[in-house]
């Protein structure tokens, strides 16, 4: 695959599709400030259910989740999931 797929049209389309749903943050369950500036910690970011580093698909809508910028980056910096994320495992099918 050539180039950075995050700059691609399909990735931007996926972002717009997810953004339009106005879902709460999948990490903390609170509403996301969809109208906020992209640099705001509570603004919308596209997160991935299965991290790309673990084989998750960048462009798969089923792997895309809405998250706060703050939650997305703090999750990425942690080696293991925080306790607040754990309850969501119950509703997940493996
Ligand atoms: Zn959040």
PDB file of the backbone (N, CA, C, O) and the ligand in Angstrom, with CONECT records:
HET     ZN  A 101       1
ATOM      1  N   UNK A   1       0.842  -1.197   0.000  1.00  0.00           N
ATOM      2  CA  UNK A   1       0.000   0.000   0.000  1.00  0.00           C
ATOM      3  C   UNK A   1       0.879   1.250   0.000  1.00  0.00           C
ATOM      4  O   UNK A   1       1.765   1.384   0.844  1.00  0.00           O
ATOM      5  N   UNK A   2       0.650   2.127  -0.902  1.00  0.00           N
ATOM      6  CA  UNK A   2       1.490   3.318  -1.018  1.00  0.00           C
ATOM      7  C   UNK A   2       0.929   4.489  -0.227  1.00  0.00           C
ATOM      8  O   UNK A   2      -0.285   4.678  -0.145  1.00  0.00           O
ATOM      9  N   UNK A   3       1.814   5.257   0.343  1.00  0.00           N
ATOM     10  CA  UNK A   3       1.396   6.462   1.060  1.00  0.00           C
ATOM     11  C   UNK A   3       0.818   6.153   2.423  1.00  0.00           C
ATOM     12  O   UNK A   3       0.755   4.995   2.838  1.00  0.00           O
ATOM     13  N   UNK A   4       0.399   7.188   3.112  1.00  0.00           N
ATOM     14  CA  UNK A   4      -0.209   7.044   4.431  1.00  0.00           C
ATOM     15  C   UNK A   4      -1.723   6.926   4.286  1.00  0.00           C
ATOM     16  O   UNK A   4      -2.377   7.877   3.856  1.00  0.00           O
ATOM     17  N   UNK A   5      -2.296   5.758   4.643  1.00  0.00           N
ATOM     18  CA  UNK A   5      -3.739   5.562   4.443  1.00  0.00           C
ATOM     19  C   UNK A   5      -4.597   6.525   5.254  1.00  0.00           C
ATOM     20  O   UNK A   5      -5.751   6.768   4.901  1.00  0.00           O
ATOM     21  N   UNK A   6      -4.046   7.082   6.347  1.00  0.00           N
ATOM     22  CA  UNK A   6      -4.817   8.032   7.146  1.00  0.00           C
ATOM     23  C   UNK A   6      -5.068   9.331   6.380  1.00  0.00           C
ATOM     24  O   UNK A   6      -5.941  10.112   6.757  1.00  0.00           O
ATOM     25  N   UNK A   7      -4.322   9.560   5.329  1.00  0.00           N
ATOM     26  CA  UNK A   7      -4.537  10.759   4.524  1.00  0.00           C
ATOM     27  C   UNK A   7      -5.469  10.470   3.352  1.00  0.00           C
ATOM     28  O   UNK A   7      -5.801  11.359   2.568  1.00  0.00           O
ATOM     29  N   UNK A   8      -5.879   9.218   3.251  1.00  0.00           N
ATOM     30  CA  UNK A   8      -6.652   8.824   2.080  1.00  0.00           C
ATOM     31  C   UNK A   8      -8.113   9.238   2.153  1.00  0.00           C
ATOM     32  O   UNK A   8      -8.629   9.600   3.211  1.00  0.00           O
ATOM     33  N   UNK A   9      -8.752   9.174   1.012  1.00  0.00           N
ATOM     34  CA  UNK A   9     -10.150   9.575   0.912  1.00  0.00           C
ATOM     35  C   UNK A   9     -11.040   8.630   1.712  1.00  0.00           C
ATOM     36  O   UNK A   9     -11.995   9.073   2.350  1.00  0.00           O
ATOM     37  N   UNK A  10     -10.740   7.341   1.685  1.00  0.00           N
ATOM     38  CA  UNK A  10     -11.577   6.371   2.402  1.00  0.00           C
ATOM     39  C   UNK A  10     -11.524   6.614   3.904  1.00  0.00           C
ATOM     40  O   UNK A  10     -12.530   6.466   4.598  1.00  0.00           O
ATOM     41  N   UNK A  11     -10.357   6.985   4.399  1.00  0.00           N
ATOM     42  CA  UNK A  11     -10.223   7.235   5.834  1.00  0.00           C
ATOM     43  C   UNK A  11     -11.019   8.478   6.230  1.00  0.00           C
ATOM     44  O   UNK A  11     -11.681   8.497   7.267  1.00  0.00           O
ATOM     45  N   UNK A  12     -10.948   9.498   5.407  1.00  0.00           N
ATOM     46  CA  UNK A  12     -11.699  10.721   5.712  1.00  0.00           C
ATOM     47  C   UNK A  12     -13.201  10.475   5.639  1.00  0.00           C
ATOM     48  O   UNK A  12     -13.972  11.037   6.416  1.00  0.00           O
ATOM     49  N   UNK A  13     -13.607   9.626   4.695  1.00  0.00           N
ATOM     50  CA  UNK A  13     -15.021   9.264   4.574  1.00  0.00           C
ATOM     51  C   UNK A  13     -15.484   8.511   5.813  1.00  0.00           C
ATOM     52  O   UNK A  13     -16.586   8.738   6.313  1.00  0.00           O
ATOM     53  N   UNK A  14     -14.637   7.618   6.301  1.00  0.00           N
ATOM     54  CA  UNK A  14     -14.960   6.850   7.506  1.00  0.00           C
ATOM     55  C   UNK A  14     -15.089   7.784   8.706  1.00  0.00           C
ATOM     56  O   UNK A  14     -16.006   7.632   9.513  1.00  0.00           O
ATOM     57  N   UNK A  15     -14.192   8.734   8.826  1.00  0.00           N
ATOM     58  CA  UNK A  15     -14.247   9.721   9.904  1.00  0.00           C
ATOM     59  C   UNK A  15     -15.559  10.509   9.854  1.00  0.00           C
ATOM     60  O   UNK A  15     -16.212  10.710  10.878  1.00  0.00           O
ATOM     61  N   UNK A  16     -15.930  10.943   8.668  1.00  0.00           N
ATOM     62  CA  UNK A  16     -17.146  11.737   8.508  1.00  0.00           C
ATOM     63  C   UNK A  16     -18.379  10.907   8.833  1.00  0.00           C
ATOM     64  O   UNK A  16     -19.331  11.405   9.433  1.00  0.00           O
ATOM     65  N   UNK A  17     -18.357   9.640   8.434  1.00  0.00           N
ATOM     66  CA  UNK A  17     -19.477   8.723   8.704  1.00  0.00           C
ATOM     67  C   UNK A  17     -19.650   8.527  10.209  1.00  0.00           C
ATOM     68  O   UNK A  17     -20.769   8.562  10.721  1.00  0.00           O
ATOM     69  N   UNK A  18     -18.556   8.324  10.903  1.00  0.00           N
ATOM     70  CA  UNK A  18     -18.607   8.096  12.344  1.00  0.00           C
ATOM     71  C   UNK A  18     -19.008   9.375  13.080  1.00  0.00           C
ATOM     72  O   UNK A  18     -19.806   9.349  14.017  1.00  0.00           O
ATOM     73  N   UNK A  19     -18.450  10.462  12.644  1.00  0.00           N
ATOM     74  CA  UNK A  19     -18.722  11.758  13.254  1.00  0.00           C
ATOM     75  C   UNK A  19     -20.205  12.122  13.162  1.00  0.00           C
ATOM     76  O   UNK A  19     -20.779  12.679  14.098  1.00  0.00           O
ATOM     77  N   UNK A  20     -20.813  11.799  12.022  1.00  0.00           N
ATOM     78  CA  UNK A  20     -22.213  12.142  11.773  1.00  0.00           C
ATOM     79  C   UNK A  20     -23.167  11.406  12.710  1.00  0.00           C
ATOM     80  O   UNK A  20     -24.312  11.824  12.877  1.00  0.00           O
ATOM     81  N   UNK A  21     -22.710  10.320  13.318  1.00  0.00           N
ATOM     82  CA  UNK A  21     -23.578   9.540  14.215  1.00  0.00           C
ATOM     83  C   UNK A  21     -23.682  10.164  15.607  1.00  0.00           C
ATOM     84  O   UNK A  21     -24.584   9.830  16.375  1.00  0.00           O
ATOM     85  N   UNK A  22     -22.763  11.064  15.925  1.00  0.00           N
ATOM     86  CA  UNK A  22     -22.772  11.761  17.221  1.00  0.00           C
ATOM     87  C   UNK A  22     -22.869  10.801  18.395  1.00  0.00           C
ATOM     88  O   UNK A  22     -23.650  11.015  19.322  1.00  0.00           O
ATOM     89  N   UNK A  23     -22.086   9.766  18.349  1.00  0.00           N
ATOM     90  CA  UNK A  23     -22.063   8.781  19.426  1.00  0.00           C
ATOM     91  C   UNK A  23     -21.257   9.308  20.608  1.00  0.00           C
ATOM     92  O   UNK A  23     -20.386  10.162  20.444  1.00  0.00           O
ATOM     93  N   UNK A  24     -21.557   8.786  21.817  1.00  0.00           N
ATOM     94  CA  UNK A  24     -20.707   9.142  22.962  1.00  0.00           C
ATOM     95  C   UNK A  24     -19.346   8.453  22.847  1.00  0.00           C
ATOM     96  O   UNK A  24     -19.158   7.543  22.039  1.00  0.00           O
ATOM     97  N   UNK A  25     -18.415   8.904  23.666  1.00  0.00           N
ATOM     98  CA  UNK A  25     -17.079   8.311  23.688  1.00  0.00           C
ATOM     99  C   UNK A  25     -17.175   6.846  24.109  1.00  0.00           C
ATOM    100  O   UNK A  25     -17.799   6.536  25.124  1.00  0.00           O
ATOM    101  N   UNK A  26     -16.571   5.953  23.348  1.00  0.00           N
ATOM    102  CA  UNK A  26     -16.683   4.517  23.665  1.00  0.00           C
ATOM    103  C   UNK A  26     -15.759   4.139  24.824  1.00  0.00           C
ATOM    104  O   UNK A  26     -15.858   3.032  25.354  1.00  0.00           O
ATOM    105  N   UNK A  27     -14.873   5.035  25.219  1.00  0.00           N
ATOM    106  CA  UNK A  27     -13.939   4.732  26.305  1.00  0.00           C
ATOM    107  C   UNK A  27     -14.473   5.182  27.666  1.00  0.00           C
ATOM    108  O   UNK A  27     -14.324   4.459  28.651  1.00  0.00           O
ATOM    109  N   UNK A  28     -15.089   6.360  27.738  1.00  0.00           N
ATOM    110  CA  UNK A  28     -15.581   6.855  29.023  1.00  0.00           C
ATOM    111  C   UNK A  28     -17.101   6.988  29.049  1.00  0.00           C
ATOM    112  O   UNK A  28     -17.673   7.208  30.117  1.00  0.00           O
ATOM    113  N   UNK A  29     -17.770   6.859  27.901  1.00  0.00           N
ATOM    114  CA  UNK A  29     -19.226   6.876  27.848  1.00  0.00           C
ATOM    115  C   UNK A  29     -19.855   8.250  27.886  1.00  0.00           C
ATOM    116  O   UNK A  29     -21.080   8.363  27.920  1.00  0.00           O
ATOM    117  N   UNK A  30     -19.054   9.293  27.881  1.00  0.00           N
ATOM    118  CA  UNK A  30     -19.600  10.649  27.938  1.00  0.00           C
ATOM    119  C   UNK A  30     -19.717  11.245  26.549  1.00  0.00           C
ATOM    120  O   UNK A  30     -19.096  10.783  25.591  1.00  0.00           O
ATOM    121  N   UNK A  31     -20.540  12.294  26.471  1.00  0.00           N
ATOM    122  CA  UNK A  31     -20.756  12.929  25.173  1.00  0.00           C
ATOM    123  C   UNK A  31     -19.487  13.588  24.654  1.00  0.00           C
ATOM    124  O   UNK A  31     -18.658  14.085  25.416  1.00  0.00           O
ATOM    125  N   UNK A  32     -19.367  13.575  23.364  1.00  0.00           N
ATOM    126  CA  UNK A  32     -18.206  14.172  22.709  1.00  0.00           C
ATOM    127  C   UNK A  32     -18.587  15.544  22.177  1.00  0.00           C
ATOM    128  O   UNK A  32     -19.692  15.741  21.671  1.00  0.00           O
ATOM    129  N   UNK A  33     -17.674  16.481  22.295  1.00  0.00           N
ATOM    130  CA  UNK A  33     -17.925  17.832  21.793  1.00  0.00           C
ATOM    131  C   UNK A  33     -17.669  17.909  20.304  1.00  0.00           C
ATOM    132  O   UNK A  33     -16.608  18.354  19.866  1.00  0.00           O
ATOM    133  N   UNK A  34     -18.655  17.471  19.526  1.00  0.00           N
ATOM    134  CA  UNK A  34     -18.470  17.405  18.073  1.00  0.00           C
ATOM    135  C   UNK A  34     -18.262  18.779  17.437  1.00  0.00           C
ATOM    136  O   UNK A  34     -17.731  18.902  16.333  1.00  0.00           O
ATOM    137  N   UNK A  35     -18.696  19.801  18.165  1.00  0.00           N
ATOM    138  CA  UNK A  35     -18.544  21.152  17.618  1.00  0.00           C
ATOM    139  C   UNK A  35     -17.219  21.790  18.029  1.00  0.00           C
ATOM    140  O   UNK A  35     -16.870  22.879  17.573  1.00  0.00           O
ATOM    141  N   UNK A  36     -16.479  21.081  18.909  1.00  0.00           N
ATOM    142  CA  UNK A  36     -15.242  21.665  19.427  1.00  0.00           C
ATOM    143  C   UNK A  36     -14.118  21.635  18.404  1.00  0.00           C
ATOM    144  O   UNK A  36     -14.131  20.852  17.455  1.00  0.00           O
ATOM    145  N   UNK A  37     -13.162  22.498  18.622  1.00  0.00           N
ATOM    146  CA  UNK A  37     -11.970  22.517  17.788  1.00  0.00           C
ATOM    147  C   UNK A  37     -11.242  21.180  17.914  1.00  0.00           C
ATOM    148  O   UNK A  37     -11.237  20.574  18.986  1.00  0.00           O
ATOM    149  N   UNK A  38     -10.636  20.727  16.840  1.00  0.00           N
ATOM    150  CA  UNK A  38      -9.980  19.416  16.813  1.00  0.00           C
ATOM    151  C   UNK A  38      -8.838  19.306  17.818  1.00  0.00           C
ATOM    152  O   UNK A  38      -8.420  18.200  18.162  1.00  0.00           O
ATOM    153  N   UNK A  39      -8.335  20.439  18.289  1.00  0.00           N
ATOM    154  CA  UNK A  39      -7.230  20.393  19.259  1.00  0.00           C
ATOM    155  C   UNK A  39      -7.746  20.293  20.691  1.00  0.00           C
ATOM    156  O   UNK A  39      -6.967  20.088  21.622  1.00  0.00           O
ATOM    157  N   UNK A  40      -9.066  20.438  20.867  1.00  0.00           N
ATOM    158  CA  UNK A  40      -9.649  20.371  22.207  1.00  0.00           C
ATOM    159  C   UNK A  40      -9.603  18.926  22.730  1.00  0.00           C
ATOM    160  O   UNK A  40      -9.866  17.990  21.975  1.00  0.00           O
ATOM    161  N   UNK A  41      -9.266  18.740  24.031  1.00  0.00           N
ATOM    162  CA  UNK A  41      -9.171  17.376  24.580  1.00  0.00           C
ATOM    163  C   UNK A  41     -10.487  16.604  24.520  1.00  0.00           C
ATOM    164  O   UNK A  41     -10.471  15.373  24.505  1.00  0.00           O
ATOM    165  N   UNK A  42     -11.624  17.298  24.484  1.00  0.00           N
ATOM    166  CA  UNK A  42     -12.918  16.611  24.455  1.00  0.00           C
ATOM    167  C   UNK A  42     -13.532  16.591  23.058  1.00  0.00           C
ATOM    168  O   UNK A  42     -14.723  16.322  22.901  1.00  0.00           O
ATOM    169  N   UNK A  43     -12.728  16.872  22.062  1.00  0.00           N
ATOM    170  CA  UNK A  43     -13.225  16.834  20.688  1.00  0.00           C
ATOM    171  C   UNK A  43     -13.231  15.394  20.165  1.00  0.00           C
ATOM    172  O   UNK A  43     -12.694  14.487  20.800  1.00  0.00           O
ATOM    173  N   UNK A  44     -13.845  15.208  19.006  1.00  0.00           N
ATOM    174  CA  UNK A  44     -13.990  13.881  18.405  1.00  0.00           C
ATOM    175  C   UNK A  44     -12.695  13.385  17.755  1.00  0.00           C
ATOM    176  O   UNK A  44     -12.012  14.117  17.039  1.00  0.00           O
ATOM    177  N   UNK A  45     -12.386  12.122  18.031  1.00  0.00           N
ATOM    178  CA  UNK A  45     -11.351  11.444  17.257  1.00  0.00           C
ATOM    179  C   UNK A  45     -11.858  10.057  16.887  1.00  0.00           C
ATOM    180  O   UNK A  45     -12.736   9.510  17.554  1.00  0.00           O
ATOM    181  N   UNK A  46     -11.310   9.502  15.837  1.00  0.00           N
ATOM    182  CA  UNK A  46     -11.637   8.148  15.442  1.00  0.00           C
ATOM    183  C   UNK A  46     -10.644   7.211  16.120  1.00  0.00           C
ATOM    184  O   UNK A  46      -9.438   7.285  15.886  1.00  0.00           O
ATOM    185  N   UNK A  47     -11.175   6.327  16.965  1.00  0.00           N
ATOM    186  CA  UNK A  47     -10.330   5.337  17.630  1.00  0.00           C
ATOM    187  C   UNK A  47     -10.630   3.970  17.016  1.00  0.00           C
ATOM    188  O   UNK A  47     -11.609   3.800  16.291  1.00  0.00           O
ATOM    189  N   UNK A  48      -9.774   3.009  17.319  1.00  0.00           N
ATOM    190  CA  UNK A  48      -9.978   1.671  16.769  1.00  0.00           C
ATOM    191  C   UNK A  48     -10.164   0.652  17.880  1.00  0.00           C
ATOM    192  O   UNK A  48      -9.384   0.602  18.832  1.00  0.00           O
ATOM    193  N   UNK A  49     -11.209  -0.162  17.749  1.00  0.00           N
ATOM    194  CA  UNK A  49     -11.523  -1.206  18.721  1.00  0.00           C
ATOM    195  C   UNK A  49     -10.325  -2.142  18.864  1.00  0.00           C
ATOM    196  O   UNK A  49      -9.849  -2.376  19.975  1.00  0.00           O
ATOM    197  N   UNK A  50      -9.849  -2.663  17.772  1.00  0.00           N
ATOM    198  CA  UNK A  50      -8.619  -3.445  17.764  1.00  0.00           C
ATOM    199  C   UNK A  50      -7.515  -2.538  17.248  1.00  0.00           C
ATOM    200  O   UNK A  50      -7.548  -2.113  16.094  1.00  0.00           O
ATOM    201  N   UNK A  51      -6.526  -2.234  18.102  1.00  0.00           N
ATOM    202  CA  UNK A  51      -5.456  -1.327  17.670  1.00  0.00           C
ATOM    203  C   UNK A  51      -4.790  -1.809  16.376  1.00  0.00           C
ATOM    204  O   UNK A  51      -4.659  -3.007  16.129  1.00  0.00           O
ATOM    205  N   UNK A  52      -4.384  -0.853  15.578  1.00  0.00           N
ATOM    206  CA  UNK A  52      -3.736  -1.198  14.316  1.00  0.00           C
ATOM    207  C   UNK A  52      -2.474  -2.014  14.555  1.00  0.00           C
ATOM    208  O   UNK A  52      -2.091  -2.851  13.737  1.00  0.00           O
ATOM    209  N   UNK A  53      -1.834  -1.754  15.698  1.00  0.00           N
ATOM    210  CA  UNK A  53      -0.609  -2.482  16.028  1.00  0.00           C
ATOM    211  C   UNK A  53      -0.893  -3.950  16.337  1.00  0.00           C
ATOM    212  O   UNK A  53       0.018  -4.779  16.348  1.00  0.00           O
ATOM    213  N   UNK A  54      -2.180  -4.268  16.591  1.00  0.00           N
ATOM    214  CA  UNK A  54      -2.544  -5.656  16.858  1.00  0.00           C
ATOM    215  C   UNK A  54      -3.365  -6.255  15.728  1.00  0.00           C
ATOM    216  O   UNK A  54      -4.077  -7.243  15.914  1.00  0.00           O
ATOM    217  N   UNK A  55      -3.259  -5.653  14.569  1.00  0.00           N
ATOM    218  CA  UNK A  55      -3.891  -6.229  13.394  1.00  0.00           C
ATOM    219  C   UNK A  55      -5.256  -5.647  13.060  1.00  0.00           C
ATOM    220  O   UNK A  55      -5.922  -6.124  12.141  1.00  0.00           O
ATOM    221  N   UNK A  56      -5.688  -4.614  13.799  1.00  0.00           N
ATOM    222  CA  UNK A  56      -6.972  -3.982  13.506  1.00  0.00           C
ATOM    223  C   UNK A  56      -6.943  -3.292  12.155  1.00  0.00           C
ATOM    224  O   UNK A  56      -5.899  -2.833  11.692  1.00  0.00           O
ATOM    225  N   UNK A  57      -8.123  -3.229  11.527  1.00  0.00           N
ATOM    226  CA  UNK A  57      -8.210  -2.627  10.210  1.00  0.00           C
ATOM    227  C   UNK A  57      -8.514  -1.134  10.297  1.00  0.00           C
ATOM    228  O   UNK A  57      -9.498  -0.729  10.915  1.00  0.00           O
ATOM    229  N   UNK A  58      -7.670  -0.328   9.681  1.00  0.00           N
ATOM    230  CA  UNK A  58      -7.815   1.123   9.705  1.00  0.00           C
ATOM    231  C   UNK A  58      -9.133   1.583   9.094  1.00  0.00           C
ATOM    232  O   UNK A  58      -9.770   2.507   9.598  1.00  0.00           O
ATOM    233  N   UNK A  59      -9.537   0.933   8.004  1.00  0.00           N
ATOM    234  CA  UNK A  59     -10.677   1.422   7.229  1.00  0.00           C
ATOM    235  C   UNK A  59     -11.944   0.606   7.435  1.00  0.00           C
ATOM    236  O   UNK A  59     -12.909   0.777   6.691  1.00  0.00           O
ATOM    237  N   UNK A  60     -11.964  -0.282   8.432  1.00  0.00           N
ATOM    238  CA  UNK A  60     -13.137  -1.109   8.682  1.00  0.00           C
ATOM    239  C   UNK A  60     -14.106  -0.379   9.621  1.00  0.00           C
ATOM    240  O   UNK A  60     -13.754  -0.100  10.767  1.00  0.00           O
ATOM    241  N   UNK A  61     -15.320  -0.066   9.151  1.00  0.00           N
ATOM    242  CA  UNK A  61     -16.292   0.638  10.008  1.00  0.00           C
ATOM    243  C   UNK A  61     -16.568  -0.123  11.302  1.00  0.00           C
ATOM    244  O   UNK A  61     -16.833   0.500  12.330  1.00  0.00           O
ATOM    245  N   UNK A  62     -16.511  -1.457  11.275  1.00  0.00           N
ATOM    246  CA  UNK A  62     -16.771  -2.262  12.465  1.00  0.00           C
ATOM    247  C   UNK A  62     -15.656  -2.118  13.493  1.00  0.00           C
ATOM    248  O   UNK A  62     -15.840  -2.457  14.662  1.00  0.00           O
ATOM    249  N   UNK A  63     -14.529  -1.627  13.072  1.00  0.00           N
ATOM    250  CA  UNK A  63     -13.393  -1.438  13.985  1.00  0.00           C
ATOM    251  C   UNK A  63     -13.253   0.008  14.420  1.00  0.00           C
ATOM    252  O   UNK A  63     -12.374   0.336  15.217  1.00  0.00           O
ATOM    253  N   UNK A  64     -14.108   0.869  13.907  1.00  0.00           N
ATOM    254  CA  UNK A  64     -14.012   2.297  14.214  1.00  0.00           C
ATOM    255  C   UNK A  64     -14.901   2.652  15.398  1.00  0.00           C
ATOM    256  O   UNK A  64     -16.047   2.208  15.479  1.00  0.00           O
ATOM    257  N   UNK A  65     -14.371   3.448  16.307  1.00  0.00           N
ATOM    258  CA  UNK A  65     -15.136   3.901  17.472  1.00  0.00           C
ATOM    259  C   UNK A  65     -14.895   5.391  17.672  1.00  0.00           C
ATOM    260  O   UNK A  65     -13.802   5.895  17.412  1.00  0.00           O
ATOM    261  N   UNK A  66     -15.938   6.096  18.141  1.00  0.00           N
ATOM    262  CA  UNK A  66     -15.799   7.514  18.454  1.00  0.00           C
ATOM    263  C   UNK A  66     -15.210   7.661  19.848  1.00  0.00           C
ATOM    264  O   UNK A  66     -15.648   6.992  20.784  1.00  0.00           O
ATOM    265  N   UNK A  67     -14.225   8.526  19.988  1.00  0.00           N
ATOM    266  CA  UNK A  67     -13.602   8.746  21.290  1.00  0.00           C
ATOM    267  C   UNK A  67     -13.188  10.202  21.440  1.00  0.00           C
ATOM    268  O   UNK A  67     -12.955  10.904  20.456  1.00  0.00           O
ATOM    269  N   UNK A  68     -13.101  10.643  22.696  1.00  0.00           N
ATOM    270  CA  UNK A  68     -12.514  11.948  22.959  1.00  0.00           C
ATOM    271  C   UNK A  68     -11.039  11.909  22.574  1.00  0.00           C
ATOM    272  O   UNK A  68     -10.383  10.872  22.674  1.00  0.00           O
ATOM    273  N   UNK A  69     -10.544  13.032  22.142  1.00  0.00           N
ATOM    274  CA  UNK A  69      -9.113  13.124  21.876  1.00  0.00           C
ATOM    275  C   UNK A  69      -8.330  12.725  23.128  1.00  0.00           C
ATOM    276  O   UNK A  69      -7.344  11.991  23.058  1.00  0.00           O
ATOM    277  N   UNK A  70      -8.800  13.233  24.284  1.00  0.00           N
ATOM    278  CA  UNK A  70      -8.128  12.952  25.547  1.00  0.00           C
ATOM    279  C   UNK A  70      -8.097  11.441  25.841  1.00  0.00           C
ATOM    280  O   UNK A  70      -7.055  10.889  26.192  1.00  0.00           O
ATOM    281  N   UNK A  71      -9.262  10.784  25.691  1.00  0.00           N
ATOM    282  CA  UNK A  71      -9.361   9.356  26.009  1.00  0.00           C
ATOM    283  C   UNK A  71      -8.546   8.526  25.018  1.00  0.00           C
ATOM    284  O   UNK A  71      -7.871   7.570  25.398  1.00  0.00           O
ATOM    285  N   UNK A  72      -8.620   8.898  23.775  1.00  0.00           N
ATOM    286  CA  UNK A  72      -7.899   8.180  22.738  1.00  0.00           C
ATOM    287  C   UNK A  72      -6.395   8.209  22.996  1.00  0.00           C
ATOM    288  O   UNK A  72      -5.722   7.182  22.905  1.00  0.00           O
ATOM    289  N   UNK A  73      -5.881   9.374  23.315  1.00  0.00           N
ATOM    290  CA  UNK A  73      -4.438   9.487  23.502  1.00  0.00           C
ATOM    291  C   UNK A  73      -3.998   8.851  24.814  1.00  0.00           C
ATOM    292  O   UNK A  73      -2.910   8.279  24.887  1.00  0.00           O
ATOM    293  N   UNK A  74      -4.839   8.943  25.869  1.00  0.00           N
ATOM    294  CA  UNK A  74      -4.438   8.352  27.137  1.00  0.00           C
ATOM    295  C   UNK A  74      -4.467   6.830  27.042  1.00  0.00           C
ATOM    296  O   UNK A  74      -3.657   6.150  27.672  1.00  0.00           O
ATOM    297  N   UNK A  75      -5.402   6.296  26.253  1.00  0.00           N
ATOM    298  CA  UNK A  75      -5.462   4.856  26.047  1.00  0.00           C
ATOM    299  C   UNK A  75      -4.221   4.387  25.288  1.00  0.00           C
ATOM    300  O   UNK A  75      -3.637   3.348  25.592  1.00  0.00           O
ATOM    301  N   UNK A  76      -3.845   5.174  24.309  1.00  0.00           N
ATOM    302  CA  UNK A  76      -2.699   4.785  23.498  1.00  0.00           C
ATOM    303  C   UNK A  76      -1.398   4.786  24.260  1.00  0.00           C
ATOM    304  O   UNK A  76      -0.444   4.102  23.888  1.00  0.00           O
ATOM    305  N   UNK A  77      -1.363   5.567  25.339  1.00  0.00           N
ATOM    306  CA  UNK A  77      -0.131   5.660  26.108  1.00  0.00           C
ATOM    307  C   UNK A  77      -0.034   4.618  27.209  1.00  0.00           C
ATOM    308  O   UNK A  77       1.012   4.451  27.836  1.00  0.00           O
ATOM    309  N   UNK A  78      -1.146   3.916  27.437  1.00  0.00           N
ATOM    310  CA  UNK A  78      -1.149   2.922  28.504  1.00  0.00           C
ATOM    311  C   UNK A  78      -0.881   1.531  27.965  1.00  0.00           C
ATOM    312  O   UNK A  78      -1.293   1.187  26.857  1.00  0.00           O
ATOM    313  N   UNK A  79      -0.187   0.738  28.761  1.00  0.00           N
ATOM    314  CA  UNK A  79       0.118  -0.620  28.359  1.00  0.00           C
ATOM    315  C   UNK A  79      -1.100  -1.527  28.529  1.00  0.00           C
ATOM    316  O   UNK A  79      -1.271  -2.482  27.770  1.00  0.00           O
ATOM    317  N   UNK A  80      -1.946  -1.237  29.519  1.00  0.00           N
ATOM    318  CA  UNK A  80      -3.135  -2.065  29.729  1.00  0.00           C
ATOM    319  C   UNK A  80      -4.366  -1.183  29.890  1.00  0.00           C
ATOM    320  O   UNK A  80      -4.247  -0.018  30.267  1.00  0.00           O
ATOM    321  N   UNK A  81      -5.550  -1.727  29.607  1.00  0.00           N
ATOM    322  CA  UNK A  81      -6.771  -0.925  29.687  1.00  0.00           C
ATOM    323  C   UNK A  81      -7.036  -0.445  31.102  1.00  0.00           C
ATOM    324  O   UNK A  81      -6.709  -1.141  32.064  1.00  0.00           O
ATOM    325  N   UNK A  82      -7.622   0.729  31.241  1.00  0.00           N
ATOM    326  CA  UNK A  82      -7.972   1.233  32.557  1.00  0.00           C
ATOM    327  C   UNK A  82      -9.223   0.527  33.064  1.00  0.00           C
ATOM    328  O   UNK A  82      -9.974  -0.026  32.260  1.00  0.00           O
ATOM    329  N   UNK A  83      -9.474   0.527  34.383  1.00  0.00           N
ATOM    330  CA  UNK A  83     -10.671  -0.126  34.948  1.00  0.00           C
ATOM    331  C   UNK A  83     -11.976   0.420  34.381  1.00  0.00           C
ATOM    332  O   UNK A  83     -12.969  -0.306  34.330  1.00  0.00           O
ATOM    333  N   UNK A  84     -11.998   1.673  33.957  1.00  0.00           N
ATOM    334  CA  UNK A  84     -13.231   2.248  33.429  1.00  0.00           C
ATOM    335  C   UNK A  84     -13.591   1.651  32.083  1.00  0.00           C
ATOM    336  O   UNK A  84     -14.735   1.769  31.643  1.00  0.00           O
ATOM    337  N   UNK A  85     -12.643   1.017  31.426  1.00  0.00           N
ATOM    338  CA  UNK A  85     -12.906   0.421  30.122  1.00  0.00           C
ATOM    339  C   UNK A  85     -13.423  -1.004  30.279  1.00  0.00           C
ATOM    340  O   UNK A  85     -14.151  -1.505  29.422  1.00  0.00           O
ATOM    341  N   UNK A  86     -13.047  -1.647  31.366  1.00  0.00           N
ATOM    342  CA  UNK A  86     -13.322  -3.064  31.557  1.00  0.00           C
ATOM    343  C   UNK A  86     -14.789  -3.481  31.397  1.00  0.00           C
ATOM    344  O   UNK A  86     -15.048  -4.501  30.759  1.00  0.00           O
ATOM    345  N   UNK A  87     -15.773  -2.730  31.955  1.00  0.00           N
ATOM    346  CA  UNK A  87     -17.167  -3.183  31.860  1.00  0.00           C
ATOM    347  C   UNK A  87     -17.655  -3.368  30.433  1.00  0.00           C
ATOM    348  O   UNK A  87     -18.567  -4.158  30.188  1.00  0.00           O
ATOM    349  N   UNK A  88     -17.062  -2.654  29.495  1.00  0.00           N
ATOM    350  CA  UNK A  88     -17.507  -2.768  28.111  1.00  0.00           C
ATOM    351  C   UNK A  88     -17.222  -4.143  27.515  1.00  0.00           C
ATOM    352  O   UNK A  88     -17.814  -4.528  26.506  1.00  0.00           O
ATOM    353  N   UNK A  89     -16.327  -4.865  28.136  1.00  0.00           N
ATOM    354  CA  UNK A  89     -15.998  -6.196  27.605  1.00  0.00           C
ATOM    355  C   UNK A  89     -17.198  -7.127  27.674  1.00  0.00           C
ATOM    356  O   UNK A  89     -17.319  -8.056  26.875  1.00  0.00           O
ATOM    357  N   UNK A  90     -18.103  -6.871  28.654  1.00  0.00           N
ATOM    358  CA  UNK A  90     -19.246  -7.750  28.840  1.00  0.00           C
ATOM    359  C   UNK A  90     -20.182  -7.745  27.634  1.00  0.00           C
ATOM    360  O   UNK A  90     -20.838  -8.746  27.344  1.00  0.00           O
ATOM    361  N   UNK A  91     -20.239  -6.605  26.928  1.00  0.00           N
ATOM    362  CA  UNK A  91     -21.163  -6.516  25.811  1.00  0.00           C
ATOM    363  C   UNK A  91     -20.489  -6.873  24.479  1.00  0.00           C
ATOM    364  O   UNK A  91     -21.100  -6.803  23.413  1.00  0.00           O
ATOM    365  N   UNK A  92     -19.251  -7.246  24.574  1.00  0.00           N
ATOM    366  CA  UNK A  92     -18.502  -7.554  23.362  1.00  0.00           C
ATOM    367  C   UNK A  92     -18.527  -9.060  23.095  1.00  0.00           C
ATOM    368  O   UNK A  92     -18.399  -9.864  24.019  1.00  0.00           O
ATOM    369  N   UNK A  93     -18.690  -9.429  21.842  1.00  0.00           N
ATOM    370  CA  UNK A  93     -18.665 -10.857  21.515  1.00  0.00           C
ATOM    371  C   UNK A  93     -17.330 -11.171  20.857  1.00  0.00           C
ATOM    372  O   UNK A  93     -16.863 -10.449  19.976  1.00  0.00           O
ATOM    373  N   UNK A  94     -16.735 -12.252  21.302  1.00  0.00           N
ATOM    374  CA  UNK A  94     -15.433 -12.641  20.776  1.00  0.00           C
ATOM    375  C   UNK A  94     -15.558 -13.818  19.833  1.00  0.00           C
ATOM    376  O   UNK A  94     -14.556 -14.285  19.291  1.00  0.00           O
TER     377      UNK A  94
HETATM  378 ZN    ZN A 101     -13.960   9.892  26.593  1.00  0.00          ZN
END
